[in-house]
Amino acid sequence: MNELEKYYNSILQEVNAMVESEEDGASPENKFTEFMVESLIEAGETENVFICTDIKENDKGKRQHKINGYALSETYETIDLFISIFQTTENYSSVGKDDVTTHSNLAKRFFHDAIKGKIKDMEESAPVYDFVRTLLRFREDIVRVNIFIITNGKTLGDPPKDTEIVIVVDQEDRSIFIKYHLWDLERFYQLYTSKNKREPIQIDFNNNFGGAVPCLSMVSENEDYESYLAIIAGNTLSDIYREFGSRLLEQNVRSFLQFTGKINKGIRDTIKKEPHMFLAFNNGIAATAEEVEIINLENGGKGIAKVKDFQIVNGGQTTASIFHSQKQDKSDLTHIFVQVKLTIVKKKDEFASIVSRIAEYANSQNKVSVADLSSNHPFHIELEKLSRLTWAPNPTNRNQQTRWFYERARGQYKNELNKEGTTPAKRKAFEIKTPKNQLFQKELLAKFYNAWNLFPYFVARGSQKNYIEFLKNYIDVLRNNKKQLPNSIFFEDAIAMGILFKTSEKEYGVGGKAIGDLRFLVVPYTLSYLNEITNKKIDLLKIWKNQAVSNELRKIIQKLLENIHHFLKKYDGLVSEWGKKEDCWKELKTKRFNDIDLEFIKNDFIDEKNQKRYLIEDSTIQEWEKQNQLNKIKNTPISLWKKIWEWGKTTKELTLHKLNIIEEIISKIKQNLSFRETHITNGLEILDITFEKNPDLFLDNQENDF
C-alpha cells in the first residue's frame, strides 16, 4: 500500500468515526466535507465554514444546483462555496474532468440563482435559508466567490477557468469575480505532509498585473533577508486585492486584524480630492515573500517581475480602501501610487517564524499580538502539559480513567497515537485511555469557555473571531499576573464546560431528528442563559467528577434548547447575523420561560460547605511530567529502538552520540536499570526526529518485547 492509499484509507476512517460519534442523522458526505475543510481552515484557505447540504432537482430528478457548505466574510466581501465528490470505495479512483465541471456548475448555479433572487420556493427550515437571504441583502458588497471542489479521488484535469457574474445594483452593472479551487486527494496529501502550511500566493506582475514594478534593492547583503523599496500603481494594487482579498494578509495577522471593506475616510478623501498627494500622505505597505524575480527594465533600473508567497504584514487597510474606493466611488486610480517595502526571507526553515515576527512588530499596537496566537504561547504549552498528566475520574470503574487530550498543534493526537501505539495492543490501550471524542483544540476550548462565561455572541461569530475574544478576555490576565497560567482547577472547569457543550449539542440533535437548524447558535446561547439564570451556581466540579451532567440538568437543558430555538426563530431578519450581536444576548437575558423550574436542579448547584478544590502544585506536575517522559522511553519496544538505530546509522540522520544513547537505553530496558536525565532528554529527541523523518517505523513495528 503506497502513501496515497494510506492517506485515502485514513480519511475514510476519520469520516466513519465522525459519523458514529454523531449517532443519528449524520451525513457521511457532510462529515467528509467537514473533515477536509478543517485542513483548509488550518492552512488559511478559508474560515468560519458552515457545513450543510442543499440540493435542488427538477421534475425529472436532474440536479439544478448543489452545495455542501459555505462561508462568508464579516463584510460579505468574500463568499466561499464548497461542493464535495465523496468516494467510499475500498481504493481511491479517478475523478474525470466532466465530473469536476458538472460539480463546479452546480455550485455556480446555486450562487447565480441565489444572487438573482431565483430561489423562491425554499422553506424557512432549510439549512441555507438564512444564507440565501444574506446573499440577496448584501449582494452589492460581494466582490469575489471562491468555489471549492473537494474530493478524495484523484482528478485528471484542471479546475474551470475563472469567470464573472454580472448583477445590476442601483441600475448599474456590478461584476462578481468567481474563482475555482480544485482540491483532490493528491493536493490534500501534499497539504497534509506539509503540516497544513498555507499554499503560497504567487503574483506575476510582468504578465498579469500591468508589468514589472520598478524597485531599489538594499545596499548591503546579509544571510537572513533582502529588501526592496518599490512604488506600485493604485490600479495594480486594486487588481491584486480583487483577486486575492484577505488571503493577502499574513495568516496570523488576518486572524486578529480588522481587515474590513470599510473605506478609511482619510484615504477616501485623498483619492477623491487630492490623488496626486496620496504617496506623500500614506505610509505605504510592508510585505514579505519567499522568493522574488528581479529583471532589468527597458528604460534602465530594476523591476519586480514575480513574487512567491506574497503577504502583506502592514497596510491591509490601505490596500482594501484603495480597492473599495474604486469599486464604490468609481474613483480614478491613475494618479494613485503606494510605497512598498518588500522583504525576502532567505532562511527557508525559519521563514514562518521570521514573517510572524515582522508581522508582530509591524502591528504592535494591537491588543492581541501574533505571539499570543502561536501554539507556542506559554498558555497552550501549560494546558497541553495538564491534559497529558490529568486523569479524568471514572465513577463506574476507577481502573479505567481517561484523559482529555488538548491538541496544541494540529495532528498531535495522531502523532501520539502512532508513537505510543507501537503494537496493536498498545494502540488499542492508547485509544481506550485517550478516546478520540475527548480530543479538543484551542478553538473548541474558546467555544466551551465563552459559551459558559456569558459570551454567546462571540461564539456565533465563528471559531477564529471567538478565539481572539477568548484571548482578549483571558490572556490579558496572564500578562498582568505571570503566575496565573492555566492550573488544574482551570483545566477541570474547562472540561466540565466542554461536557456541558457536547451534551447540549447532542440534545439539540442533527439531521431529521434535530430541534431545528440553528444548533451553532442555540447551544452557546442556551449555556450562557443557564449560567445567567442560575447566578453561576452550577457545580462544575460535580460535572468533572461524574464526567457527565445529571439527568435533571439534562432535562432542563432540553427545555432551554427548545425555548431558545423558538426565541431566535422569531427574529424578523437574518438570525445568523442577529446572533452575532450583543443586543441579541441582552434581549434573551430579559426573558423567562414558564417551564423552567430551577428547584428541579438544586442538587446541581455548588454546595459552599463541601466545595473543596485542590490545586495540584507545580512541583507535583513536574514530577508527573518526568515520570510520563520516562514511561515513553521505557514503553517503546526494544525492537523499535533497534530499528531506529539501524535507520539512524544508515541514513546518518542520527549522530554517533545519539546512536550510543540508543544502545544504552536498550541495555537499561533489558536490565531494568534506572535512567539518567540525559537518556530521557536524548531519547525523547530521538523519537521526535525519527517520527518526523520516518513515521512508518512506528506504524510497521508489530513486535511486543514484554
N, C-alpha and C positions, 0 to 999 in steps of 0.2 A: 504494500500500500504506500503510494507516494504522499508527499506532504500536502498536496492539494486535496487528495482524497480524505486524509486525516482531518483536514480543516472542514471539509464538507460534512463529514460524519459528526464532528464536534458541534456544528451548527444545528444539525437535526436533534442531537441530544439535548442541547440547551433549549431549543424550542419545545421539545416534548416535556422537559422539566417545567418550563414556564406554564404550559397548558395544564399540566397536572396540578400545579400549585394554585391555579385559579379555580380548580374544581369545575363547577357548572358554567357553561356558556362561553368559554374561551375559544377564540378562533385561532387555529394554527397559523393561518396566513397573517393575521394581525400580530400574533406573538413573534412570528418571524420578522415582520416589519419593525416591531418594537426593538427586537434584539439587534438587528443590523443598524437601525437608526441611532442606537446608543453609541456605536462606533463612530458614526458621522458627527454626532454631538461632541464626543470626546476629541475628535480631530478638528473641531471648529468649523465644520461644513454647514451646520445648521444649529438651531437651538429651540427650546420650548415647543417640541413637537407634540401634537395631539393625535394619537393613533385611533383611527376609526375607518370603517369601510362604507363607501357609498357607491352603489351600482344602479344604473338605470338601463332598463331594457325596453325595446319597442314591443309591439303586439306579437311579433314573430319570434321573440326571445333573443333578438340580436342586441348586443350591448351598445348603448349610446355613449355612456361615459362611466368612468370608474376612478376612484382614488382610495388609497389605504391609510392616508394620514395627511396632515397639513401643519404648517407653522406660519405665523405671521409676525413680523417685527412690530415693536411697540408703536412705531409711527405709521404702520401699514404700508411702508415703502417697499418692503420685500415680502413676497409670498413664496413659500416652499410647498410644493405638492409631491406626494410620494405614491408610487404605484408599484406593486410587487408582482414578480413572476416567481412563485414558490414551487420548488421541486421536492417531492417526498420519496423519490425512488431510492433504491439502495445505493446506486452510484450516480454521480452527477452526469448531466448530459448537456449538449449544446443548445443554446437558445438562438434561433435564427434571426436574421435581420428583419424579416417581415413581422415576427412576433414582437420585437422591440419597437418597431414602427407603430404597430397596432396599439400597444400599451401607451406609447407616447401620445398618440392621437386621442386615446380615451381620456387621459389626464388633461390634455389641452382642451378637449371639448367640454370637460367639466368646467374649467375656468371660463372658457368662452361663453357658455350658456349662463353661468352664474353672473358674470360681469355685465352681461347684456340683458339680465332680467328674464331669461327664458326658462328658468327653473321655477315654475309657479305651483306645481302640484305636490310640493314637499310638505309632509306633516311636521308639526312643531316638535314631535318626539324624535325626529330623525337626528342622528348624531351630528350632521353637518348643517343643520338648520341655522344655528347661530352664525356659523362661518359664512354661509351664503349671504345672509343679511349684512354681515360685516363687509363683505366684498362690495356689495351694492352701495352701502352707505359711504364707504371710504374709497371708492374706485378712482377718484381723481388724485388720490395720494399715492396710488400704486405705481411704482417705477419699473420693477422687474419681477418676473416669475421664474423660479427655478423648479424644473420638473425632474425629480429623481426617479429613474427606473432602476429598481432594486431586484436582484435575482441571485440565487445560489447556484445558477447554471453558468456555463461558460459561453459568452456571447461571441458571435462571429463577425460582427460589424461595428461600425462607429455609431454613436447616437445621432439623431436627426440634427440638421444644421439649425443654428439659432434663427429665431424668427421674431415677428412682432404681431401684436393685435392692436388694431386702431379702434378707439372708442370716442364718442362725442360727449364732451363736457362743456357746458355753457356755450353750445353751438360752435365749439372748436374741436378739431381732431386732436386726440392725445394718443401717442403710441406707447404701448407697454412692451418692454423687451422680454422675450422668452428664451431661456437658456436650458438646454437639456444636459443632464448628468447621468451617465450610464455607469452603474456600479454592479459589476458581476463578481463571480466567485474569485477570479484571479486578482481583481483590483482590491476586493476586501481582504484577501490574503496578504497582499503587499502592505496594506494599511495595518493589518494585524502584526505582521513581522516587524514593522517599523514602530511598533508600540503606539499606534494611532497618532503618529506625527502628521500634522496637517499637510495636505498636498500644497505645494508652493504655487503662488500666483506668478505667472510668467508674462511679462509685458514686452512686446516687440514694438518699440517706438518707431523704428525705421519703416516697418511695413504696415502697421495697423493704426498708429496714432499720430500721423502727420509728419513723421521724420525724426531723426535723432535730436536729442536735446543738448544744446551747447553746454559745456561744463569746464570747470577748472579743477585740477587734482591737487591734493595736498603736497607740499614741497618735500617733506621728509617721509621716510618709509619706516614701518615697524612690523613686527611679526603678528600683531593682533588684528589690525584693521587697516583699511584705507578709506579715505573720504573724498567726496566730490561736492563742489558747490555748483548749482545749476539754476537756471531761470526757466520755468516751464510755463507755457501758454495756458491761459484760463480755459480755453476750449478743449485743450488736450486733457487737462485735469478733470474737467467735467465729463468727458467721454469715458475716461478710465473709471470714474465713480459710477457712472451709469451702468457699466458692465459688471463691476465687482461689488459695489456698495460697501457694507460694513466689513466684508471679508478683507478689505484693505488694512483694517486696523489689526495690529499685533494681537494675537488671540487673548492673552491675559488682560490686555488693556480694554479690549472690546467687552470683557466680562463686567467691567465696573464703570466705564465712562459713559456718559450720556451722549451717545452718537445719534442725535435726533435729526429729523428733517427740517426742524425749525430754522429759519434764516436769522442769523445774528444781525441785529439792527444796524450795528456799525458797518459790518461788511456789506450789507444790503445798500445802505445809503451811499457808500463809497462806489460800489459798482454802478449804481443808477446815476449819481450826480458827478462823481469825480473818478471815473475809471482809470485815468492816467496816473492817479496818485496811489493806486492800490498797492503797488510794490513798495512804496515808501511807508505806507501806514501799517502794513501787515507784517507780522513776524515770520511768516512762511511756514513750511512744514519740515519736520525731521523724519527721515525714513531709513530703513535698513534693508539689506539684501544679502543673499548668499553669494551671488555671482553677478558680474556686470560685464558687458561687452562694450568697449570703447573703440570708436572709429575716428579716422581723420575726416574732417569736414571739407567740402569743396572750396569754401571761402577761407580756409585756414582754421586752426584750432581743433579741439577735440569735442566729441559728442557721445552721449549715452545712447547706444543703439538698442540694447536689450538688457533686461534686468530679470534675474531669477529670484523668486521668493521676496517680492516687493511688499514691504509692510510699513504703514505709517504709524509712528510711535508718538508723534505730537503734531497736531494740526488737522485732526479729523474734522473738527467743526468748520475750519476754513474750507476744506475740500467739499463737504456736504453743502455748505452755504452757497458756494460758487455754483454748484450744480442746480440747487433749488432756485436760485435767483434767475438762472437761465430758463428753468422749466416753468416757474410760476409767473415771473415778471417779464418773460421773453427778453431778458437783458442781453445786450450785445457784449460778448466777452472778448471782442477783438483786441481791446487795449488792456486787458487784464493779464498780468504776469505775476507769478508766485516764485519766491525764493525756495529752493530745496537743498537741504543738507542730506546727502546720501552716504550712509556708512556701510561698507562692505566688511563683513566679519570673516577673517581668514581662517581661524581655527574652527574647522567643521565640528569637532567633537564638543566644542564649547559654544556653538552657535546659539542654541536656545537660551543658555544661561546669560550670555553677553547681551543678546537682544532684549531679554527680560529686564536686565539691569538698566540698559539705555532707556527703555520704556518707563521704568520706575522713576528714574531721575528726571526724565523729561516731563513727567506728570506728578511731581512730588507734592503738588498742592492738594491732591485728592485724599479724602479721609481714609479710604481703604487703599492700601498700596498693592502693587503687583506681588510683592513679597508675601503679603497676607494670603493671597490666593494660592500660593505654592503649596504643594503637598508636603514640602519640607519644612513648613512652618512648625515651630515647637508644639503648637496646639495639636496638630494632626499626628505628630510623632508620639506625643504622650498618650493620646487617645488610642492609637494603634497598639501601644505597649499594654495599656489597660485591657484592651479587647483580647489580647493573646494570653493574658495572665489571669483574667477574671472568669471564674466558672459560675454559670447560672444555676440556681437551685433547681432541683427536680423533686417536687413534692411527693411523687409516687415511687421514685427509685433513686435514692441518694447515690447509688453507684453508677448512674448514667447521667452525670452532669454534662452540660453542653456549653459551648462558647458562642457569643455573638461576635462575628468577625468583621472588624472595621477595615475596609479596603481603602487605605490611604492613597494608593495609586492603582489605577485600573490594571486588572489582571493578577493582583496579588493572591487572591483566593486560589485561582487555578495553579499558579506557580507553587504555592504552599502545598496544595494537594499533590502535585507531581513530585515535589521534593520529599515530602513525608510519606507519600503513598508509594514507596519503592517496591512493595509487593502487593498482590491483590488483597491480602488480609489487612495490611496497614492502610491501604487506600480506603477500604471499607470502614476501618476504625476511625480514620480522619473524618469521613463523611458523616459518621454517627455522632462524633463529639463536636463537629463543626458543620452542622447541616446548612445546605445552600440557602434555605429560607431564612437563616439568621445572618445573612450577609448584608451589610449596608455600607453606603458610601457617604461622602460629605454632603452631597445634595439631599440624600434621604434623611440624614441627621438633621439638616437645616429644616426640612419639611416637618419632621416629628416635633422639633423644638419650637418652631414658630407657630405651628397649628395649636399646640398646647398652651403657649405663652401669649395668646390673645392677638396674634398677627395673621389671621386667616387670609387677609387681602394681600399680604406678601406672598404666601404660598400660591395664591391664584395667579400671580404674575409669572409663574414658570420657575423652573429649577435654578437657573443661573441668577436671576434677579432676587429670588428668595434667599439664595445662598449669600449674596452680597449683603442683604439686610441682616441676616444672621450674624455675619462678620461685624457689621456696624454695632449690633447690639451686644455682642459677646466679646469679641477680640479687643474692643476698646477697654474692657475691664482688665484684660490681660496686660495691656500696655501700661495701665495705671498701677497695677499690682502684680509684679512678676511672679509672686508665689501662687497666684490663682490660675495656674494651668489646670486642665481638667483633672479631677481626682476621682476616687472610686465612687463617691456619692453622686457626682455629676454623671458618671457612666451608668450607674444603676438607674437613675431617674430618666436618663435619655432612652434607655432600653424600655423602661416602663411606658414612656411616651410612644415609642415605636410599637409596642404591643397594642396600645390603645388605637393607634392609627391603623395598623394592619387589621385589627378586629373590626373597626368601623368600615374599612374598605370591603371586608368580607360580608358584613351585614348589609351593606348597600347593594352588593352583588354586581355581576357583569352579564352582558348579553340579555336574553329574553326574560330572565328571572330577576333582573335588577329593578330597583325602585324607579330608576329613570336613566338619563344620560348625562347627569351632572355630578358624577362621583368625585371628579377632580376639584369641584367647588364645595359640594355638600359635606364631605368628610372633614376638611380643615375647619369649616365654619361650625360644624357640629361639635368638634372637640374644643374649640375656643369658647363656644357658648356654654358647654358643660362645665368648663373650668370657671367661667364667669359666674354662672348662677349658683355654683357651689362655693363661691368665695375661695377658690383654690384649695379646697379641703379634701379632694380626692387623694387617697393614700397611695402614692407611687411606690413606696417601699413594699406594700402588700402585693401590688401587681408584680413587682420584681421577684418577690419571694415565691409567688404562685406561678409566675411566668404565664399568667392569663388574667383576664378580668372575670369578676364574679358573674354568675348567671343574672343576678339582679341588675348589675351595672350594664350588662349586655342588653337587657330588655329596655332599659332607659335609653341607651344609645340607639336601639332600633327605632323607638318612637321619635327621638330627636331627629334622626336622619330623615324620616318621613315628613316631619313638620317643617324642617329647614329646607328640604327639597321643594315643598309647596310654597314656602315663603319666597324662595329665589325665583321660582317659575312665574310668580305673579307679577314680577317686574315687567313693566311695559317698555321693553327695549332689549338691548343686547346683553343677555345675562352674563356671558363670559367677561364682558368689559365692566359691567356693574360690580361683579365680584372682585375686581382688582382695586376697587376704590374703598378707602377707609369709611366713607359715608355709608356704604352697604353694611359694614360691621356695626357702625353706630346705630343704624336703624334696627338691626336684628337684636342688639342688646336691650332695646326698649320693649321687645316682645316677650310675652309669657304664654306658655301653652298649657291648656287646662288638663291635659292628660299626663303631665309630668309631675309626679309626686316624689320629692326629694327624700321623704321619710323612707321610701322604699329602698334607698341605697345608703341609709345611715351607717350601716356596718362597713361601708367602703370609705368612710371619712377617717381622717387622721385622728388617732387617739393620742392626745398630747401626753398622757401619763405613760403610755407604753411606746412612745415614738423615740426609740434609741437608734441613732445612726452611728455606725462605727466606721471611721475613716481609716483606710489602710495606709500605714505610714510609708513614706518614700523608701526607707531602708528595707522594708518588707518586700516592696515591689521590686527593688533592685535585686534582692536575694532570689525572688521568684524568677526574675528575668535571667539571672545567671544559671539557675537550675534548668530553665527552659532551653537555654542555649546549649548547655551540656547534654541534655537529652537529645537534641538534634544531632549532635556529633555521635553519641553512643548508639542511637537508634538507626543510624544509617548502616545498612548491612555491609559486612566485610567484603562481600562480592562486589558491591558497588564501589567501595573505596579502591578496590583493586582495578576495576575498570577505569575509574577516574585517573589512577596513577598511570596506567597504560596509555590512555588518551593524552594526558598532560605531557608525558615523555615523548610520544610520537609526534604530536603537533607543536611541541615546545611552547604551549600556552601557559604551562606552569614552570616556575623556576625550580632549580635544583633544591633550593631551600624548602619550597612547598612540597616537592616530591618526598623529601626526607620527613617532613611533618606527617604526610600521609602514612608512611611506614611506621612512624612512632604511634600514630593513632590506632592503626590496625593491631599493633603489638599490645597496646594498653587495653583495647576492647577484648582481645583474646585472653589476656591475663587478669582482666577485671581490676586494673590498676587505676589510680587517681590521675586526673588530668590537670596539667598546669594551664594558667591563663593563656599562654602563647599557643597551646594546642587548640583551645576553644576559638580564640580570635582568628587564627590562621585557618582552622578547619571550616569555620563559617564562611570565610572569604573564598576558600577553595570551592565550596559547594555553590556559592553565588557565581563565581567565574565559570564553573563547569555548566551550570544550568543556563547561563547567558549564552555560552558558546555552543553547547551541545546538549539540549534538553532531552534528546532521545535516549541518552544514557540512563536517565531516571525512569523513563517510560518503559524501556526494554528490560529493565532489571526485574527478574521474576523469582530470584532465589531468596530463600529465607534461611539465614545462618543461625537462628536462635531456636 
